[in-house]
Amino acid sequence: MRIRRRAAGVALVLAATSLNLLGAPGTAAAQSQGGIVLPVRSHWQTLADSSHVYVSAPGDDAVLATDHDGQVVKKVEGLDGARGMAESADESTLYVALPDADAISVIDAATLTETRRIPTGTDTEPESLALVGGRLFFGYQATVFDSGIGSVAIAEATPTVTLDDNPVWYGKPRLASSPGAPDRLVAAESQGAAGMRVYDVGSGALEETAYSDAVGDVEDVAVTPDGTSVITANGYDYYHQRWRLSDLTEEVRYDTGAYPNSVAVDSHGTVAAGIVAGGEWDVHIYRPGETAAYRTVALSPGYADLLDRGVAWAPDGNRLFTTRFPYSGEVVLDIVTDVAKGSSTITLSAPSTNPVGTPVTVTGKLTSLIPFPEPGSVTVTRNGVELPDVKVGQDDTFSFSDTPPDWNMYGEYTVTYAGDAQHVPGKATVTVELVG
């Protein structure tokens, strides 16, 4: 009798976040075609290729395919508990793990029809998938208490399935690979334990080349396109980690926040790191070799969290696709189309209290990792009332003074930068208590 350790469907982690109004940084608007409600009510993975965005929906027994504008192309149904997905290099074939059928579905990506199923064995319940070394690897339940990594010889007319003769995993491992490391498979512990391994699979067998117990409970994992590093998103930390593929030494940390649940790397090496943030800075984007985000994206209006494994790049890196889950129950797709633009971060400083009838002086700075083309201006409101625009200096600083009406108890100043050809808008607020 199988003991199931994890419930199927969508798991939501709600993180309570707050915005410090005194000197709070501005947040970048999503600038997307997003908010597209999809006809599925569950999610396991979002995957994109040059023409489609795929969303696997285990509770719907389906994979939904949209185009890059979010228009539904087809909902492929009858896929028992559809979870992990992987696609062939030529984008002709989509593979989908079907844990409820103990099989892997083979889907023609041109017609979006299932062409066959590959049984993986009774009670294997395959989950995460990765293509590497001419084989399709899958994480599966090997015994009641242990999980393993199996593989399918997909080039064969009748594909041979090989199961793990030494299962060492507590939970079904998350798998990842990259064309830049053609014979390397990365596997990370997915629940309740620590461990990440790199395997040489050139011979078709799993030959361990590196191991680390410094990371565990990994929600998502991605190998960089050059094949030199692997990036993990593990939910209990407040940062994503980058590891050297050769020996799994930690290289850097990306300070993303609570709680990392997704990661994707485009063909140029740009990293999109997603967190469960309750609507604040859901995705941080990093240029290759940098650990400071040039862009932060807030996707979620209200309470609609970014989903685990819910971030995917278009292959050319010109669009970023994300999926989130509002309380209404439908999966929502956001499409970030201006992903090359940098964030406009505004920091503000003002006295916490100020005498009634005397000017309040607010100072600020407008910053970005992408230089501003020329000094511009910011707009200012006090409690919703427009005040004169303020010029930004050559050093990106600005200041203004204002005397609130005597009847005001609190002066709330909102400063907004409208954005430009290289930057998205930014906004910050500071509040001053007016005392007698």
URSUL-V490911 format. One record per backbone hydrogen bond with DSSP energy under -0.5 kcal/mol. NH is the residue of the N-H (numbers start at 1). CO is the residue of the C=O. Records with the same first field share a line. If there is no record, write none. Layout:
BEGIN
NH: CO / CO
END
This chain:
BEGIN
4: 2
11: 9
12: 10
14: 12
15: 13
16: 14
17: 15
20: 18
21: 19
23: 21
24: 21 / 429
27: 427
29: 425
33: 335
36: 333
37: 35
38: 331
40: 38
44: 56
45: 56
46: 309
47: 54
49: 52
53: 66
54: 47
55: 64
56: 45
57: 62
60: 57
61: 57 / 58
62: 57
63: 76
64: 55
65: 74
66: 53
67: 71
70: 67
73: 65
74: 65
76: 63 / 74
77: 75
78: 61
79: 61
80: 78
81: 58
82: 79
83: 97
84: 127
86: 95
88: 93
91: 88
94: 107
95: 86
96: 105
97: 84
98: 103
99: 81 / 97
100: 80
101: 80 / 98
102: 98 / 99
103: 98
104: 118
105: 96
106: 116
107: 94 / 105
108: 113
109: 92 / 107
110: 92
112: 108
113: 108
115: 106
116: 106
118: 104
119: 117
120: 102
121: 102
124: 121
127: 139
130: 137
132: 130 / 135
133: 182
135: 132
136: 152
137: 130 / 135
138: 150
139: 128
140: 148
141: 124
142: 140 / 146
143: 146
147: 169
148: 140
150: 138
151: 162
152: 136
153: 160
154: 152
155: 134
156: 153
159: 157
162: 151 / 160
169: 147
174: 188
176: 186
178: 181
181: 178
182: 179
184: 181
185: 199
186: 176
187: 197
188: 174
189: 195
195: 215
196: 212
197: 187
198: 210
199: 185
200: 207
201: 183 / 199
204: 201
207: 200 / 205
208: 206
209: 198
210: 198
212: 196
217: 193
218: 189
219: 233
220: 233
222: 231
224: 229
227: 224
230: 243
231: 222
232: 241
233: 220
235: 217 / 233
237: 234
240: 254
241: 232
242: 252
243: 230
244: 249
245: 228
248: 244
251: 242
252: 242
254: 240
255: 253
256: 254
257: 238
260: 237
261: 274
262: 274
264: 272
266: 270
267: 315
269: 266
271: 286
272: 264
273: 271 / 284
274: 262 / 272
275: 282
276: 259
277: 275
280: 277
281: 279
282: 297
283: 297
284: 273
285: 295
286: 271
290: 287
294: 285
295: 285
297: 283
298: 28
299: 297
301: 299
302: 300
304: 302
305: 325
307: 323
309: 261
310: 307
312: 321
314: 319
317: 314
320: 336
321: 312
322: 334
323: 310
324: 332
325: 305
326: 330
327: 303
329: 326
331: 40
332: 324
333: 36
334: 322
336: 320 / 334
337: 31 / 335
338: 31
341: 338
342: 422
343: 294
345: 343 / 367
346: 344
347: 365
349: 363
354: 433
356: 435
358: 355
360: 402
361: 359
362: 360 / 400
363: 349
364: 398
365: 347
366: 396
367: 345 / 365
371: 369
378: 390
379: 416
380: 387
381: 414
382: 385
383: 381 / 412
385: 382
387: 380
390: 378
392: 376
393: 397
396: 393
398: 364
400: 362
402: 360
404: 402
408: 405
411: 432
412: 410
413: 411 / 430
414: 381 / 412
415: 413 / 428
416: 379
417: 426
420: 423
423: 420
424: 342
426: 417
428: 415
430: 413
432: 411
433: 352
434: 409
435: 354 / 433
END
